[in-house]
């Protein structure tokens, strides 16, 4: 399991395979956006503080929050990254299968201070 606390520019983190170049449509409505190959989660604005991001295998993370995403992402490189804008990698998990189940929990607010990502 890996964790970090960072200021998130543009209040968005992206979860994807680093070889994915698809763009997500972010409409500003809601707090989670997804495509067939990536997920974006709205976070607390960087001017209001840091967002704590945790990524790990399903049995490693201890979510005590609202499940906001449960899906499968293609991960042909065997890696999942968590990025901020503009494409700054803040966390990375290697050794994932070619298709990875991804579940994401937050504190439930649109400007969440906590994002937990479970893989498996």
FIFI-212070 format. One record per residue (C-alpha): chain; residue in three letters; residue number from 1; y, z, x. Coordinates in steps of 0.1 Angstrom, whole numbers, plus 5000, padded with zeros to 4 digits. Each point is the difference from the previous one (the first is absolute). Layout:
{rec A ALA NUM {Y Z X}}
...
//
This chain:
{rec A UNK 1 {5000 5000 5000}}
{rec A UNK 2 {5035 4992 5012}}
{rec A UNK 3 {5033 5012 4987}}
{rec A UNK 4 {5037 4996 5008}}
{rec A UNK 5 {5034 5009 4985}}
{rec A UNK 6 {5026 4972 5003}}
{rec A UNK 7 {5033 4989 4984}}
{rec A UNK 8 {4991 4969 4979}}
{rec A UNK 9 {5026 4973 5000}}
{rec A UNK 10 {5003 4982 4966}}
{rec A UNK 11 {4978 5028 4985}}
{rec A UNK 12 {4969 4978 5003}}
{rec A UNK 13 {4967 5003 5019}}
{rec A UNK 14 {4975 4972 5001}}
{rec A UNK 15 {4962 5003 5004}}
{rec A UNK 16 {4982 4968 5011}}
{rec A UNK 17 {4979 4983 5026}}
{rec A UNK 18 {5023 4991 5029}}
{rec A UNK 19 {4989 4963 4998}}
{rec A UNK 20 {5012 4997 4964}}
{rec A UNK 21 {5033 4981 4997}}
{rec A UNK 22 {5002 5000 4961}}
{rec A UNK 23 {5032 5013 4985}}
{rec A UNK 24 {5000 5025 4972}}
{rec A UNK 25 {5023 4997 4970}}
{rec A UNK 26 {5020 5032 4998}}
{rec A UNK 27 {5018 5002 4967}}
{rec A UNK 28 {5014 5035 5003}}
{rec A UNK 29 {4983 5011 4969}}
{rec A UNK 30 {4973 5027 5006}}
{rec A UNK 31 {4990 5015 5033}}
{rec A UNK 32 {4969 4979 5011}}
{rec A UNK 33 {4997 4963 5003}}
{rec A UNK 34 {4969 4981 5011}}
{rec A UNK 35 {4985 4965 5005}}
{rec A UNK 36 {4965 4989 5009}}
{rec A UNK 37 {5007 5009 5037}}
{rec A UNK 38 {5026 5027 5002}}
{rec A UNK 39 {5015 5031 4984}}
{rec A UNK 40 {5036 5013 5001}}
{rec A UNK 41 {5010 5036 4991}}
{rec A UNK 42 {5035 5012 4992}}
{rec A UNK 43 {5010 5031 5021}}
{rec A UNK 44 {5029 5023 5004}}
{rec A UNK 45 {5030 4982 5015}}
{rec A UNK 46 {5005 5005 5038}}
{rec A UNK 47 {5034 5016 4994}}
{rec A UNK 48 {4984 5027 4979}}
{rec A UNK 49 {4973 5009 5025}}
{rec A UNK 50 {4966 4991 5014}}
{rec A UNK 51 {4969 4988 4982}}
{rec A UNK 52 {4967 5015 5011}}
{rec A UNK 53 {4973 4974 5002}}
{rec A UNK 54 {4963 5007 5004}}
{rec A UNK 55 {4971 4975 5004}}
{rec A UNK 56 {4964 5008 5005}}
{rec A UNK 57 {4965 4995 4987}}
{rec A UNK 58 {4994 5010 4964}}
{rec A UNK 59 {4982 5032 5010}}
{rec A UNK 60 {5027 5010 5025}}
{rec A UNK 61 {5031 5000 4978}}
{rec A UNK 62 {5007 5028 4976}}
{rec A UNK 63 {5021 4985 4972}}
{rec A UNK 64 {5016 5026 4977}}
{rec A UNK 65 {5022 4975 4983}}
{rec A UNK 66 {5002 4971 4976}}
{rec A UNK 67 {4978 4970 5005}}
{rec A UNK 68 {5023 4969 4999}}
{rec A UNK 69 {4977 4973 5014}}
{rec A UNK 70 {4962 4993 5001}}
{rec A UNK 71 {4990 4966 5012}}
{rec A UNK 72 {4983 4979 5027}}
{rec A UNK 73 {5020 4982 5027}}
{rec A UNK 74 {4987 4973 5023}}
{rec A UNK 75 {5000 5012 5036}}
{rec A UNK 76 {4985 4972 5021}}
{rec A UNK 77 {5014 5014 5033}}
{rec A UNK 78 {4983 5033 4994}}
{rec A UNK 79 {5034 5018 5000}}
{rec A UNK 80 {5023 5014 4974}}
{rec A UNK 81 {5037 5006 5008}}
{rec A UNK 82 {5026 5021 4983}}
{rec A UNK 83 {5034 4984 5006}}
{rec A UNK 84 {5037 5006 4992}}
{rec A UNK 85 {5026 4973 4997}}
{rec A UNK 86 {5005 4980 5022}}
{rec A UNK 87 {4963 4998 5009}}
{rec A UNK 88 {4999 5032 5021}}
{rec A UNK 89 {4965 5014 5002}}
{rec A UNK 90 {5000 5038 4996}}
{rec A UNK 91 {4962 5005 4996}}
{rec A UNK 92 {4969 4979 5006}}
{rec A UNK 93 {4963 5004 4992}}
{rec A UNK 94 {4974 4980 5019}}
{rec A UNK 95 {4963 4994 4992}}
{rec A UNK 96 {5004 4993 4963}}
{rec A UNK 97 {4976 4976 4982}}
{rec A UNK 98 {5011 4964 4991}}
{rec A UNK 99 {5008 5013 4965}}
{rec A UNK 100 {5013 5035 4998}}
{rec A UNK 101 {5004 5022 4970}}
{rec A UNK 102 {5035 5016 5001}}
{rec A UNK 103 {5011 5029 4979}}
{rec A UNK 104 {5036 5013 5002}}
{rec A UNK 105 {5014 5033 4987}}
{rec A UNK 106 {5036 5011 4999}}
{rec A UNK 107 {5019 5030 4986}}
{rec A UNK 108 {5005 4979 4968}}
{rec A UNK 109 {5037 4994 5004}}
{rec A UNK 110 {5016 4966 5005}}
{rec A UNK 111 {5015 5012 5032}}
{rec A UNK 112 {4969 5018 5013}}
{rec A UNK 113 {5002 5021 5032}}
{rec A UNK 114 {4962 4997 5005}}
{rec A UNK 115 {4976 4971 5001}}
{rec A UNK 116 {4963 5006 5006}}
{rec A UNK 117 {4977 4970 5006}}
{rec A UNK 118 {4963 5004 4997}}
{rec A UNK 119 {4977 4972 5013}}
{rec A UNK 120 {4964 4995 4992}}
//
